[in-house]
Amino acid sequence: MLKLYPRAVLAALLLINILGYIDRALILGFSPQITGDLGLTNTQFGLLNGAIWVLSYGVMAVVCGSLADRYSRTRLISIGMLIWSVCTAASGLADNFSHMVLARFLVATGEAALVPAGTALLADLFDEKHRATANGLFFMGIPLGIGLAYLLSGTLGAGLGWRGTFFILGGVGVVIAVALWFVKDDARDATHASRVSEMSRLSPMTQLLSIKRALADRPVLIYAIFAFVGVQFCIAANYFVQLWLVREMAADPASIARQIGVLQIVAGIIGAACGGFLSDWIVRHTKASLAFLPIVALCLCLPLMALSRFAEMGQVLLYVGLAASFLLPFSIYGSAIGLLQQESPVHLRSSIIGLQMLSLNIIALAIGSFFAGWLSDFLAASGNPTPLRWVMLTFDGLTALALIGYVGAARALRLGRSLDGAALSASAAAL
């Protein structure tokens, strides 16, 4: 049934992704209220969004990727959604840092199932000419979810409070998760289904060795994972955007939450939708690879982001830089995931996407968020009046490392094509 309605499947996955990121980002939209009510330091807040999240999400992304390569992906998403929705509601009951740690840890456990299973479904339903577009639309759920989380905190949250908002969103997710359980996963073709049957009989260690061999045989995968991790430093910095604007720029918490929400939605949608579409178009009509558009996006957005850190509240440059920081990571999702899908063995796609999610969550989001919180606390203790501004600039520099990865991926792909061409020429000569 799924093969007959690929666009409907994409729309459903987008909806689930939106809800997942609303649940994930509510803590950001309510950051002034939650840090105040629970008495959290910047370091503790960074831990909640970084290390605590990653300890669960990163590891479980690999586990769920392995499961998605073996079993029903729709049921895996259903189970994950049920877990994260129940625990989102439970987050509203937290009375201290420890309670929130437990709730967010389990929310991350459930959400880890969506990306490996969802992107594998899309890879089966859309061909190579349209995968970047499909991926971009699916990951449009990230800016929409994050943006809606900020909007909800600035509107619905004003009456319900942060606890009531968590309760309602958790309940909505439970209803959708139960309905999804009854959707059959029949998107795999006969060959893929046969490989899945073989994979289900292999031990987890054997599957890990298969992933290792795939990475060794295809260096472009390593470059692509490294680069994608680099871009996520931008997202780690954005965790602290509202705190920066409220504490150092004297912005009103509710007003700036709404403004950030609108910017997230507009810039994120433009980035995710147009980035995937443009990447597919460029690959079809030129000799460029899927690594081309991320290189262009990084070169355009990074200077605007860095300059905006020195702008004053209300200046156009500030909002342009914020929009660039929200657009950048989402503009490359379609091509970045498409590149991994294109270069990964079909029976290991979910596992390699899971490995990528583990890498970015540990390095960029866990270590990165903790480092951002620690650095801001250290600079504040040292008497720096604008510690979060310098945190933003530091992370702009870390994000620039992604250029190294995507340039390396582009060169590896070009070399691979040259070698393939040389092999074909040799074969023709032999004939």
N, C-alpha and C positions, 0 to 999 in steps of 0.2 A: 504493500500500500504506500509506503514512504516514497518509492521510486516514481509513483504516478503524480505526486504532489511535492516536488522539491522546493518550490517557492513557499508553500504552506509550512513545510518543515523548517525552512529558514526563518520564517516569520515567528513560528513557535519558539525556536531556539533563541531568537532575538528577545522575545518577551521574557523568557526565563532568565536570560543574561541580564536584562534590565533589572528585573526584580532582585537577582543575586547581588548586583552592584549597589542597588539601593540599600539592601540589608548590610552590605559591607561598609558603605560610606556614610551611613547614618551617624556613626561615631565621629566622623569628620565634620558633618554639618552641625552637630550639636557639641563640637569640641569645647567652646567656652563654658557651656552649661555642665557638661559631664566632668571636665577637669575641675570645675568649681565645686560641684556637688560631692564628688568623690575625693577631692583634695589631691589630684594627681599633679606630679611635676612634669616638665617637658620630657624628661627621660622616660618616665613611666608611660606617658602618652605615646612616645615613639616606640616603646616596647610593645604596646597593645597593637599598633598598626604595623609593626615590623616583626621582631623576633618571635613574639607570641603567635602571631598569625602564621609565620613561616614554618615554625616547628611542626605545625599541623599541615598547613596547605602544601608546603613544598614537598614533604615526604609523601603525603597522600596523593599528590598529583602523579608521582611516579607509580604508586600502587594502583591508582585508578586508571592510569594509562595502560598498565599491564592487563588489568581486568577488562578494559574496553577492547583490547586486541583479542580477547578470549571469549567474551560473553555478550549478552544483550546490552547495547549502549543506552537504549531508552530506559530500561529498568535501572541501570546504574545511575543515570541522571535523576530518576525518580527517588531512589533511596537517598542520594546525596541532597536533593532539594528538601526532602522531609526532615533530614537531620539539621540542615542549616536554618530552616524556617522555625522549627521548634526552639532552637537555641538562640535565634534572633529575639523571639518573644521572651526567652529566659534572660536575655541581656537587660531587659527593662526591670528585672528584679534585683540587679546588682546593687549592693550597698557599699562596696569598697573595691579596691584594686584587685584583690584576689578573686572576688566573685566575677568581675568583668573579665579577668584573664581566662577563667574556666569557660565562660560562655563564648567568648570570641575564639578560643581554641577550637571549640566544637563547631562553631559556624564555619570556620576555615576547613575543617574536616569534610563537611558536606559539600562546600563549594568547589573543592578540589576535583570533583567528578565531572563538572560541566565542560571545561575546555578540552581535555583530552578526548572525551566521548563525543562532544558536539562537533569539534573540527573534523574528527574521523568520519562522522555521518556526512558532513558537507563535502568531504573529499570523495566520498562514494557517489554522491548525488549530482555533483557538478564537475565538468571536465576541466582540463588544465587551462583552457582559454577563459574560463569564467570563475575559477576558484578564488583568485585574489579579490574579485568583486564580492563574492559570497562571504568570504572571510571578513572583508571590510564591513559589510552590513551586519554580520553577526557581532563583531567587536564594537559596532556602534552602540551596543548595549552598555559598554563601559562608560562613555561620557554621558549617555542618557541616564544611566543609573546613578552615577555620581552627581550629575547636575540635578536630577530630581530629588536626591537625598538632601542637597542643600536647599532646594526650593521647599521641600516638605518641612525641613527644620525651621525655615523662615516664615511658613504659612500655617500649615496644619499643626506644627509643633508649638506654635505660640499658644494654642488653646489646649492641646492634649499634653504638652510637655514631652520631654524626650522619652520617658518611660512608656507613656500611652502610645506614642508613635511606633516604638519597637513592638508592642503587643499586636497592633493592627497589621503591620507588615508581615509579621511571623504567621498570623492566621491565614492571610491570603496565600502565602506560599504552601502551607499544608494542604489546602484545597487543590491547588494545581498539581502538587506532587502525587496525590492519590489518583487523580485522573490520568496522569502520565504513565502510571504503572501498567495500564491496560493497552498501551500502544505497542505493537509488535515491531521489532527491529528487523526489517527485511531489505535493507538498502544494499547489502553486499552482493556482488555478483558471484557466480558459481566458483570461480577460481579463488577469489578472496575468501569466500565461505569455507572452501576446502583448507586453505592455509590457516584460517582461524581454528578449524577443528584440530589441525595438527598442533597449533600453538597451545591449545587448551590442555594437551597431554604433556607439554614440556614443563619442567620445573622452573620456578622463578629464576634460579641461578643461570640456567641455560638461556633463558630469555635475556638476562642481563648481558651475558657473553655475546649474544647476537647483536645487541645494541652497540656494544664495544667494537665489534668487528665492522658494523655499519659506519661508525664514526671514523674508524681508522681507514676505511676504504674511500670515504667521501669527505675530504677535509673541508669542503664548502659548508658542511653541517656544523663544524666546530666554529668557523668564522661567523656563521649566521646566528648561532646561539650566543656567542660572545657579544656580537653587535646588539642583539635584542636585549641582552642584560644591560648593556650600556645605556640604552634609551630609557630603561626603567628608572634610572637615577633621577630623571625628570619627574616621574610620578612620586618618588620618595620625597622630593623637595616640595611637591604640591600638597603633601599631607600637612605641611606647616604654613601654607599660604594664608589661611584665614587667621591663624594666630599672629602671623607677621603683620597683616594689615590692621588687626584690632589692637595689638599691643604697641606696635612701633609707628603706625600711621594714623592712630586714633579713629579708626573706622568703627561705625556702629555694627555690633555683631549680627543683628537680624537683617539689616540692610545689606551688609557686605555678603552675607550668606546667600541672599537672593541674587545679587549681582554675579557672584561666583557661579551659582547654579545656572544662570542664563548663559554665561560665557562657556561653561563646561558643555552645555547642551549644543549651543550653536557651533562653537569651534570644533568640538568633538565629532558632531555629526558630519560637518563639512570634511574634517580630516579623514574619518573612517570610511565614509561613503565614497568621496571623491578620490581618496588615496588608493583604495582597492580598484576602482574603475579605471583610473589613470594608469595604474601599474599594468593591468591587463591590456589596455589599449597600447601602451608603449611597447610591451613585449610582442604584441601581434604585428605592429607596424614598423618596428625598428629592430636593430640587432642588439639592443640593450637587454639586460637581464632583469630579474626581479629585484636585484640589489640596487638598481639605478635610482628609483624614486626615493628610497630612504636616504641616500646620499644627498640628493637635492633638498629634501625636507630639512635635514640637519643643517645644511649650509645656510638656508633661508631663515630658520627659526632661532637658532642659537644666538646670533648677534642681537636680535630684538629682545630676547629674554634677558640677556646680560645688561643691556642698556636700561631696561625697565626697572631694574633693581634700584636705580638711583633717581627714579621719577618721584614726584610728590603725589599725594592723594588727590584724585580728580583730574590729573593730567592724562591726555590721550595716550601718551607713550606707556604709561603704567598698564592701561587696559589692553593695548596692542601686545605688550610683552606677556601679559597673563594669557591672552588668547593664543599666542604662539606656544606657550608652555602647555596649554590644554590640547592644542591641535597636533603638535609634534608626535607624541607617542601613538596617537590613534591613527594618524595618517600613514604610518608604516605597518600597522597590524596586518592588513590584507596581504601585502607583498611579503612581509616577514614570515607569516604562517604559510603562505603559498610556497615560498622558497623551501621551507622544511618539508612540506607535503610533496613537493616535486622531487626532492633529492632523497627522501627516505624510502626504504623498501616498504611496499604497501602494507605488509603484515606487521610493520613496526611503527606505523605512523603515530598512533596514540601514545606508544611508549616514548618515542623521541620528543613529541610535544610535551609529555609529562616531564621528561628530563629537562627540557627548556624551562618549564614552569618552576621546577625545583631550583634551577640555577638562578633565575631572575629573582625568585622570592628570597633565597638565602643571601645572595650577594647584594642586590640592589635594594630590596624592600626591607629585609631584616637587618642586615649589617648597616645598610644605608640609612634607614630610619633611626636606628639606635645612634649611629654616628651623628646624624643631624641633631637629634635631641641632646646628646652629650655635648656637642660642639657649641650649641646655643647656650646651654647652661654654663659651660666653661667660659665662654666669652662674656656672658652677663656677670659672672662672678669676678671676672678680670676688670670690670668697669666699662666694657664696651656698651654704648647706648643703643646700638642697633645690631644685636647678635644674629637675629634671624635673617637680616638682609645679607650678611656675609655667609650664612649657611646657604642661602639661595645661590649666591655667586659661586660658591665652592661646588655645588651640585651641577651648575651649568657647565663647569669645567669637566666634571666626571662624565656628564652626558656626551660630551664631545668625543670621548673614547670610542663611541659607537661608529664614528667615521672610519676608524682603523679596521674594524670588523667588516663593515660593508664594502670597503674598498678591497679588502682581502678576499671576500666572497666573490666580488665581481671578477677579480683576476683569476681566481680558481675556476670559476665557470668559463671564462674565456679560454683558459688553458685546457680545460676539459673538452671544449668544443674543438680546439685545435688538434688535440690528440685524437678525438673521434674522427675528425676530417682526415688526418694523416693515416689512420687505420683503414678508412674506407678507400683512400687512394691506393694504399698498398694492396688491398684486396682486389681492387679493379685491375691493378697492374699484373697481379698474379694470374688473374683470369685471362 
